[in-house]
Amino acid sequence: MDQPASLFVLGSFVVACSAKVAHLPRPGESLRAEAFTAEPGGKGLNLALGAHRLGARIDGIFSIGTDLFAQLAYSAFAQAGLSPSMLRQAEAKTGSGIGFTDSHGENCLAVCPGANLLLSAPDIRSIEKAVREAHLVLAQFEIGDEPILEAFALAQDAGVRTLLNPSPFRCVNQRMLEHTSVLVLNRVEATQLAESSGFGAHGTLESLNDMATTLLERGPELIVVTLGNEGAIAYQKGARPLRQPAFQVNVVDTLGAGDAFTAGLAVGLLQGRPLPECLRQAAACGAIVCMEVGVFDVLPNAQQLDVFLVAQETKQTR
């Protein structure tokens, strides 16, 4: 790259399959799908692609296998305009996953990380310069703790902010929290974090407020919790919680909406926008993805985002 990346992504690549069904499957139940998609995905790819389309310079590291799915990774990066130098092959299966979305837009999914879990601290040390020169380092939980801890420690030592999206959820290492500048999670993940950290697991706004107040003393400077159709809420030390309403759109598929939100937020922070603008941009990105099936081809670019926001402002003034 001619210039250091503005956003460095500790990525994951997953061949993502999703089915649209009338209701989420019950144990032992077979369902007829109304629609089916199979596309390049994974939280890391979604975050990198979402931010890239919004204008951020992207670098990162992704671990893929040596199977047929690996070729899909290379072609997806080429199609998306992302550098294939971010891809590292390991003797393993490429990550894959399946998701279901019901008629109300609610979803559930399962991911088999495969090669994603082989990303290691030595891998991160081999690209230390790129991590230190980024403006924001972003990670998610389709990879292991070791590379995240290494990258976040290197980043913060260099004065670089870090953003953690602990999804799919697992217990969050306290050292990782200490090196996290921005923590982004949904209501379910926030409840799981509260339970695993001894705060209780009520999922109410009051309990989220209590948890955020405590966590802000342990490392993060900003905590953002997404609340589905209730919008999102942001917490900063010494400030009142900031609410961002959800945009009212025709929800078709919520898979990938959280990744779109996080990408929009990350780019807003990179651009130095005020937090309310960052949250509005993030919510708009999530809403746009909800309006269609799929993620890879639906993540908005900067022009699409601007058009959506102008249309929403026009609605509000009528």
C-alpha beads as a LAMMPS data file, in Angstrom:
LAMMPS data file: protein, C-alpha beads

318 atoms
317 bonds

1 atom types
1 bond types

-500.0 500.0 xlo xhi
-500.0 500.0 ylo yhi
-500.0 500.0 zlo zhi

Masses

1 110.0

Atoms # bond

1 1 1 0.000 0.000 0.000
2 1 1 1.199 3.529 -0.754
3 1 1 -0.226 4.727 2.550
4 1 1 -0.750 2.925 5.868
5 1 1 -4.230 1.475 6.223
6 1 1 -6.680 3.579 8.153
7 1 1 -8.399 0.407 9.417
8 1 1 -6.631 -2.863 10.178
9 1 1 -9.008 -5.842 10.461
10 1 1 -8.215 -9.019 12.368
11 1 1 -10.427 -10.901 10.030
12 1 1 -12.350 -14.077 9.496
13 1 1 -13.500 -15.552 6.213
14 1 1 -16.532 -17.837 6.105
15 1 1 -18.521 -19.314 3.248
16 1 1 -21.896 -18.063 4.465
17 1 1 -25.089 -19.934 3.650
18 1 1 -28.468 -18.567 4.694
19 1 1 -32.079 -19.659 4.323
20 1 1 -35.251 -17.571 4.595
21 1 1 -37.923 -19.577 6.439
22 1 1 -41.388 -18.926 7.842
23 1 1 -40.160 -19.477 11.395
24 1 1 -36.908 -20.503 13.031
25 1 1 -36.576 -24.315 13.095
26 1 1 -37.530 -26.320 16.164
27 1 1 -35.657 -29.496 17.187
28 1 1 -36.290 -32.262 14.664
29 1 1 -38.203 -29.986 12.275
30 1 1 -37.587 -29.804 8.520
31 1 1 -38.604 -26.565 6.821
32 1 1 -39.110 -25.386 3.267
33 1 1 -36.926 -22.345 2.544
34 1 1 -38.396 -19.403 0.641
35 1 1 -34.921 -18.271 -0.424
36 1 1 -31.354 -19.503 -0.136
37 1 1 -28.026 -17.713 -0.561
38 1 1 -24.408 -18.844 -0.430
39 1 1 -21.827 -16.067 -0.512
40 1 1 -18.433 -14.963 0.801
41 1 1 -18.869 -13.845 4.392
42 1 1 -17.609 -13.989 7.922
43 1 1 -17.653 -11.118 10.388
44 1 1 -14.123 -10.083 9.491
45 1 1 -14.813 -9.918 5.767
46 1 1 -18.103 -8.076 6.342
47 1 1 -16.365 -5.489 8.535
48 1 1 -13.487 -5.001 6.086
49 1 1 -15.765 -4.809 3.050
50 1 1 -18.302 -2.563 4.770
51 1 1 -15.620 -0.079 5.819
52 1 1 -13.892 -0.269 2.413
53 1 1 -17.112 0.630 0.606
54 1 1 -17.493 3.635 2.882
55 1 1 -14.062 4.895 1.872
56 1 1 -11.652 3.523 4.498
57 1 1 -8.236 2.200 3.472
58 1 1 -8.196 -1.425 4.608
59 1 1 -5.441 -3.800 5.613
60 1 1 -5.762 -6.930 7.695
61 1 1 -5.045 -10.601 8.075
62 1 1 -7.348 -13.530 7.282
63 1 1 -6.665 -17.256 7.630
64 1 1 -8.222 -19.614 5.064
65 1 1 -7.840 -23.297 4.286
66 1 1 -6.446 -25.251 1.358
67 1 1 -9.811 -26.632 0.198
68 1 1 -12.037 -25.548 -2.692
69 1 1 -13.631 -22.830 -0.556
70 1 1 -10.247 -21.067 -0.400
71 1 1 -10.602 -20.129 -4.059
72 1 1 -13.861 -18.377 -3.222
73 1 1 -11.915 -16.235 -0.750
74 1 1 -9.423 -15.122 -3.393
75 1 1 -12.146 -14.328 -5.929
76 1 1 -14.220 -12.492 -3.303
77 1 1 -11.302 -10.270 -2.303
78 1 1 -10.591 -9.492 -5.956
79 1 1 -14.254 -8.689 -6.615
80 1 1 -14.427 -6.474 -3.525
81 1 1 -11.250 -4.546 -4.314
82 1 1 -9.483 -5.849 -1.201
83 1 1 -5.838 -6.919 -1.379
84 1 1 -5.373 -10.716 -1.539
85 1 1 -2.113 -10.207 0.384
86 1 1 -4.306 -10.198 3.508
87 1 1 -5.074 -13.906 2.982
88 1 1 -2.934 -16.616 4.566
89 1 1 -3.507 -20.296 3.789
90 1 1 -3.248 -23.018 6.431
91 1 1 -3.662 -26.803 6.308
92 1 1 -7.282 -26.738 7.434
93 1 1 -10.833 -26.303 6.218
94 1 1 -11.946 -22.798 5.280
95 1 1 -14.544 -21.397 7.679
96 1 1 -18.214 -21.963 6.882
97 1 1 -21.580 -21.162 8.413
98 1 1 -25.360 -21.409 8.093
99 1 1 -28.008 -18.940 9.152
100 1 1 -31.818 -18.913 9.251
101 1 1 -34.000 -15.807 9.005
102 1 1 -37.725 -15.943 9.809
103 1 1 -40.638 -13.923 8.407
104 1 1 -40.109 -11.212 11.050
105 1 1 -36.460 -10.750 10.147
106 1 1 -35.157 -12.472 13.279
107 1 1 -32.229 -14.798 12.762
108 1 1 -30.027 -17.475 14.256
109 1 1 -26.787 -18.822 12.893
110 1 1 -23.925 -21.209 13.517
111 1 1 -20.356 -20.839 12.304
112 1 1 -17.602 -23.445 12.009
113 1 1 -14.458 -21.281 12.191
114 1 1 -12.075 -23.808 10.615
115 1 1 -8.830 -22.107 9.550
116 1 1 -9.863 -18.855 11.225
117 1 1 -8.869 -20.333 14.596
118 1 1 -5.313 -20.962 13.373
119 1 1 -4.494 -17.264 13.289
120 1 1 -1.798 -16.786 15.944
121 1 1 0.235 -14.217 17.860
122 1 1 3.337 -14.948 15.704
123 1 1 1.203 -14.192 12.622
124 1 1 0.420 -10.793 14.125
125 1 1 4.044 -10.105 15.053
126 1 1 5.011 -10.801 11.428
127 1 1 2.904 -7.791 10.366
128 1 1 3.568 -5.629 13.423
129 1 1 4.417 -2.541 11.334
130 1 1 1.012 -2.566 9.613
131 1 1 -0.796 -2.864 12.961
132 1 1 1.190 -0.016 14.520
133 1 1 0.650 2.284 11.526
134 1 1 -3.131 1.856 11.339
135 1 1 -5.524 4.449 12.755
136 1 1 -7.925 1.850 14.176
137 1 1 -7.482 -1.895 14.750
138 1 1 -10.672 -3.940 14.705
139 1 1 -11.315 -7.513 15.865
140 1 1 -14.200 -9.951 16.236
141 1 1 -14.609 -13.359 17.847
142 1 1 -14.522 -15.709 14.858
143 1 1 -10.795 -15.899 15.646
144 1 1 -9.054 -16.834 18.904
145 1 1 -7.980 -14.629 21.803
146 1 1 -4.243 -14.928 21.144
147 1 1 -4.003 -12.836 17.938
148 1 1 -6.424 -10.233 19.319
149 1 1 -4.442 -9.784 22.527
150 1 1 -1.205 -9.462 20.564
151 1 1 -2.582 -6.978 18.041
152 1 1 -4.412 -4.852 20.608
153 1 1 -1.331 -4.634 22.828
154 1 1 0.822 -3.593 19.855
155 1 1 -1.782 -1.072 18.731
156 1 1 -2.228 0.610 22.071
157 1 1 1.535 0.689 22.626
158 1 1 1.683 2.706 19.391
159 1 1 -1.199 4.974 20.451
160 1 1 -3.663 3.325 18.042
161 1 1 -7.310 2.877 19.067
162 1 1 -8.873 -0.588 19.059
163 1 1 -12.431 -1.785 18.487
164 1 1 -13.731 -5.160 19.674
165 1 1 -16.947 -6.825 18.535
166 1 1 -17.130 -9.963 20.764
167 1 1 -19.331 -11.989 18.436
168 1 1 -19.991 -14.928 18.400
169 1 1 -19.834 -14.414 22.142
170 1 1 -17.403 -16.096 24.502
171 1 1 -16.057 -14.890 27.832
172 1 1 -14.030 -11.736 27.280
173 1 1 -10.478 -11.856 28.604
174 1 1 -9.879 -9.045 31.141
175 1 1 -6.539 -8.207 29.508
176 1 1 -8.371 -7.810 26.219
177 1 1 -10.823 -5.364 27.791
178 1 1 -7.905 -3.342 29.146
179 1 1 -6.594 -2.955 25.584
180 1 1 -10.019 -2.228 24.024
181 1 1 -10.883 1.385 23.199
182 1 1 -14.330 0.745 21.727
183 1 1 -16.588 -2.210 22.601
184 1 1 -19.541 -2.949 20.285
185 1 1 -22.036 -5.710 21.045
186 1 1 -25.717 -6.513 20.709
187 1 1 -28.229 -6.921 23.526
188 1 1 -27.824 -10.715 23.699
189 1 1 -24.037 -10.444 23.795
190 1 1 -24.248 -7.678 26.409
191 1 1 -26.461 -9.914 28.551
192 1 1 -23.997 -12.800 28.140
193 1 1 -21.107 -10.517 29.057
194 1 1 -22.997 -9.284 32.115
195 1 1 -23.687 -12.858 33.223
196 1 1 -20.106 -14.042 32.681
197 1 1 -18.743 -10.983 34.507
198 1 1 -21.035 -11.332 37.513
199 1 1 -23.337 -8.387 36.759
200 1 1 -26.489 -10.502 36.349
201 1 1 -28.221 -11.207 33.044
202 1 1 -31.427 -9.172 32.921
203 1 1 -30.918 -7.460 29.549
204 1 1 -32.853 -4.390 30.717
205 1 1 -31.579 -0.895 29.949
206 1 1 -31.005 -0.339 33.660
207 1 1 -28.820 -3.447 33.928
208 1 1 -26.966 -2.475 30.736
209 1 1 -26.312 0.957 32.226
210 1 1 -24.885 -0.621 35.390
211 1 1 -22.699 -2.999 33.419
212 1 1 -21.410 -0.245 31.117
213 1 1 -20.543 1.993 34.063
214 1 1 -18.408 -0.772 35.545
215 1 1 -16.779 -1.798 32.245
216 1 1 -15.810 1.797 31.448
217 1 1 -13.516 1.592 34.481
218 1 1 -11.791 -1.504 33.069
219 1 1 -10.473 -0.196 29.748
220 1 1 -13.019 0.823 27.087
221 1 1 -13.624 4.524 26.513
222 1 1 -16.784 3.854 24.501
223 1 1 -19.339 1.025 24.720
224 1 1 -22.094 0.685 22.118
225 1 1 -24.956 -1.796 22.517
226 1 1 -27.231 -2.441 19.538
227 1 1 -30.869 -3.144 20.425
228 1 1 -32.436 -4.335 17.174
229 1 1 -35.590 -2.389 16.342
230 1 1 -35.024 -0.267 19.459
231 1 1 -31.894 1.244 17.937
232 1 1 -28.634 1.502 19.863
233 1 1 -27.254 3.082 23.006
234 1 1 -23.735 4.409 23.608
235 1 1 -21.934 4.834 26.914
236 1 1 -18.953 7.043 27.739
237 1 1 -17.396 7.750 31.105
238 1 1 -18.824 10.868 32.737
239 1 1 -21.571 11.309 30.125
240 1 1 -25.237 10.368 29.932
241 1 1 -26.094 7.365 27.727
242 1 1 -26.705 8.427 24.138
243 1 1 -29.645 6.815 22.311
244 1 1 -29.812 6.267 18.565
245 1 1 -33.286 5.285 17.305
246 1 1 -33.594 2.571 14.678
247 1 1 -34.589 3.617 11.172
248 1 1 -38.022 2.317 10.236
249 1 1 -37.532 0.153 7.153
250 1 1 -39.086 -2.953 5.640
251 1 1 -36.976 -5.663 7.300
252 1 1 -36.280 -8.616 5.007
253 1 1 -33.144 -10.175 6.488
254 1 1 -31.188 -9.092 9.579
255 1 1 -28.119 -11.277 8.944
256 1 1 -25.100 -8.994 8.627
257 1 1 -26.882 -5.934 10.008
258 1 1 -24.681 -5.885 13.107
259 1 1 -21.522 -6.076 10.994
260 1 1 -22.783 -3.226 8.806
261 1 1 -23.506 -1.169 11.933
262 1 1 -19.996 -1.776 13.309
263 1 1 -18.361 -0.924 9.978
264 1 1 -20.352 2.312 9.759
265 1 1 -19.428 3.215 13.325
266 1 1 -15.739 2.453 12.753
267 1 1 -15.568 4.645 9.653
268 1 1 -17.378 7.472 11.432
269 1 1 -14.847 7.310 14.270
270 1 1 -11.976 7.241 11.756
271 1 1 -13.391 10.363 10.119
272 1 1 -13.450 12.141 13.474
273 1 1 -17.198 12.711 13.388
274 1 1 -19.117 13.557 16.574
275 1 1 -20.487 10.437 18.266
276 1 1 -24.160 11.176 17.411
277 1 1 -23.221 11.326 13.707
278 1 1 -21.223 8.090 14.013
279 1 1 -24.212 6.318 15.571
280 1 1 -26.624 7.655 12.958
281 1 1 -24.328 6.500 10.149
282 1 1 -23.924 3.093 11.798
283 1 1 -27.676 2.653 12.257
284 1 1 -28.262 3.621 8.626
285 1 1 -25.761 1.022 7.397
286 1 1 -27.478 -1.653 9.465
287 1 1 -30.924 -0.624 8.190
288 1 1 -29.832 -0.724 4.547
289 1 1 -28.554 -4.297 4.898
290 1 1 -31.841 -5.352 6.563
291 1 1 -33.817 -4.368 3.466
292 1 1 -32.435 -7.135 1.230
293 1 1 -31.359 -10.781 1.406
294 1 1 -27.614 -11.323 1.653
295 1 1 -24.697 -9.230 2.860
296 1 1 -21.757 -9.257 0.432
297 1 1 -23.584 -7.406 -2.352
298 1 1 -25.759 -5.341 0.005
299 1 1 -23.267 -3.551 2.262
300 1 1 -23.669 0.113 1.243
301 1 1 -21.101 2.394 -0.307
302 1 1 -20.777 6.051 0.714
303 1 1 -23.142 7.275 -1.999
304 1 1 -25.857 4.764 -1.092
305 1 1 -25.505 5.747 2.553
306 1 1 -25.882 9.446 1.725
307 1 1 -28.976 8.785 -0.406
308 1 1 -30.559 6.774 2.404
309 1 1 -29.863 9.444 5.039
310 1 1 -31.228 12.232 2.836
311 1 1 -34.396 10.199 2.236
312 1 1 -34.804 9.660 5.962
313 1 1 -34.393 13.384 6.653
314 1 1 -36.998 14.137 3.988
315 1 1 -39.416 11.715 5.695
316 1 1 -38.940 13.421 9.041
317 1 1 -39.662 16.895 7.662
318 1 1 -42.960 15.901 6.046

Bonds

1 1 1 2
2 1 2 3
3 1 3 4
4 1 4 5
5 1 5 6
6 1 6 7
7 1 7 8
8 1 8 9
9 1 9 10
10 1 10 11
11 1 11 12
12 1 12 13
13 1 13 14
14 1 14 15
15 1 15 16
16 1 16 17
17 1 17 18
18 1 18 19
19 1 19 20
20 1 20 21
21 1 21 22
22 1 22 23
23 1 23 24
24 1 24 25
25 1 25 26
26 1 26 27
27 1 27 28
28 1 28 29
29 1 29 30
30 1 30 31
31 1 31 32
32 1 32 33
33 1 33 34
34 1 34 35
35 1 35 36
36 1 36 37
37 1 37 38
38 1 38 39
39 1 39 40
40 1 40 41
41 1 41 42
42 1 42 43
43 1 43 44
44 1 44 45
45 1 45 46
46 1 46 47
47 1 47 48
48 1 48 49
49 1 49 50
50 1 50 51
51 1 51 52
52 1 52 53
53 1 53 54
54 1 54 55
55 1 55 56
56 1 56 57
57 1 57 58
58 1 58 59
59 1 59 60
60 1 60 61
61 1 61 62
62 1 62 63
63 1 63 64
64 1 64 65
65 1 65 66
66 1 66 67
67 1 67 68
68 1 68 69
69 1 69 70
70 1 70 71
71 1 71 72
72 1 72 73
73 1 73 74
74 1 74 75
75 1 75 76
76 1 76 77
77 1 77 78
78 1 78 79
79 1 79 80
80 1 80 81
81 1 81 82
82 1 82 83
83 1 83 84
84 1 84 85
85 1 85 86
86 1 86 87
87 1 87 88
88 1 88 89
89 1 89 90
90 1 90 91
91 1 91 92
92 1 92 93
93 1 93 94
94 1 94 95
95 1 95 96
96 1 96 97
97 1 97 98
98 1 98 99
99 1 99 100
100 1 100 101
101 1 101 102
102 1 102 103
103 1 103 104
104 1 104 105
105 1 105 106
106 1 106 107
107 1 107 108
108 1 108 109
109 1 109 110
110 1 110 111
111 1 111 112
112 1 112 113
113 1 113 114
114 1 114 115
115 1 115 116
116 1 116 117
117 1 117 118
118 1 118 119
119 1 119 120
120 1 120 121
121 1 121 122
122 1 122 123
123 1 123 124
124 1 124 125
125 1 125 126
126 1 126 127
127 1 127 128
128 1 128 129
129 1 129 130
130 1 130 131
131 1 131 132
132 1 132 133
133 1 133 134
134 1 134 135
135 1 135 136
136 1 136 137
137 1 137 138
138 1 138 139
139 1 139 140
140 1 140 141
141 1 141 142
142 1 142 143
143 1 143 144
144 1 144 145
145 1 145 146
146 1 146 147
147 1 147 148
148 1 148 149
149 1 149 150
150 1 150 151
151 1 151 152
152 1 152 153
153 1 153 154
154 1 154 155
155 1 155 156
156 1 156 157
157 1 157 158
158 1 158 159
159 1 159 160
160 1 160 161
161 1 161 162
162 1 162 163
163 1 163 164
164 1 164 165
165 1 165 166
166 1 166 167
167 1 167 168
168 1 168 169
169 1 169 170
170 1 170 171
171 1 171 172
172 1 172 173
173 1 173 174
174 1 174 175
175 1 175 176
176 1 176 177
177 1 177 178
178 1 178 179
179 1 179 180
180 1 180 181
181 1 181 182
182 1 182 183
183 1 183 184
184 1 184 185
185 1 185 186
186 1 186 187
187 1 187 188
188 1 188 189
189 1 189 190
190 1 190 191
191 1 191 192
192 1 192 193
193 1 193 194
194 1 194 195
195 1 195 196
196 1 196 197
197 1 197 198
198 1 198 199
199 1 199 200
200 1 200 201
201 1 201 202
202 1 202 203
203 1 203 204
204 1 204 205
205 1 205 206
206 1 206 207
207 1 207 208
208 1 208 209
209 1 209 210
210 1 210 211
211 1 211 212
212 1 212 213
213 1 213 214
214 1 214 215
215 1 215 216
216 1 216 217
217 1 217 218
218 1 218 219
219 1 219 220
220 1 220 221
221 1 221 222
222 1 222 223
223 1 223 224
224 1 224 225
225 1 225 226
226 1 226 227
227 1 227 228
228 1 228 229
229 1 229 230
230 1 230 231
231 1 231 232
232 1 232 233
233 1 233 234
234 1 234 235
235 1 235 236
236 1 236 237
237 1 237 238
238 1 238 239
239 1 239 240
240 1 240 241
241 1 241 242
242 1 242 243
243 1 243 244
244 1 244 245
245 1 245 246
246 1 246 247
247 1 247 248
248 1 248 249
249 1 249 250
250 1 250 251
251 1 251 252
252 1 252 253
253 1 253 254
254 1 254 255
255 1 255 256
256 1 256 257
257 1 257 258
258 1 258 259
259 1 259 260
260 1 260 261
261 1 261 262
262 1 262 263
263 1 263 264
264 1 264 265
265 1 265 266
266 1 266 267
267 1 267 268
268 1 268 269
269 1 269 270
270 1 270 271
271 1 271 272
272 1 272 273
273 1 273 274
274 1 274 275
275 1 275 276
276 1 276 277
277 1 277 278
278 1 278 279
279 1 279 280
280 1 280 281
281 1 281 282
282 1 282 283
283 1 283 284
284 1 284 285
285 1 285 286
286 1 286 287
287 1 287 288
288 1 288 289
289 1 289 290
290 1 290 291
291 1 291 292
292 1 292 293
293 1 293 294
294 1 294 295
295 1 295 296
296 1 296 297
297 1 297 298
298 1 298 299
299 1 299 300
300 1 300 301
301 1 301 302
302 1 302 303
303 1 303 304
304 1 304 305
305 1 305 306
306 1 306 307
307 1 307 308
308 1 308 309
309 1 309 310
310 1 310 311
311 1 311 312
312 1 312 313
313 1 313 314
314 1 314 315
315 1 315 316
316 1 316 317
317 1 317 318
